[in-house]
Amino acid sequence: MHAEAGQVIDGADAKALAQMGITRTNDGLTLNVATLNAAIAATPDKVAQLFSAPGT
């Protein structure tokens, strides 16, 4: 799963991911659940689009 998550980061805009609570650290990925939930509530179409984009 870590490899797949890394591919999402590599294939996506890091700023967009950070706005959704997903950031890369030296230890791997960090997920801020509250930020992700807020992004899903505010713009579910953008969150879905990010995760369904080709190459992610």
Buried (B, 14 or more C-beta within 10 A) or exposed (E): EEEEBEEBBEEBEEEBBBBBBBBBEEEEBEEBEEBBEBBBEEBEEEBEEBEEEEEB
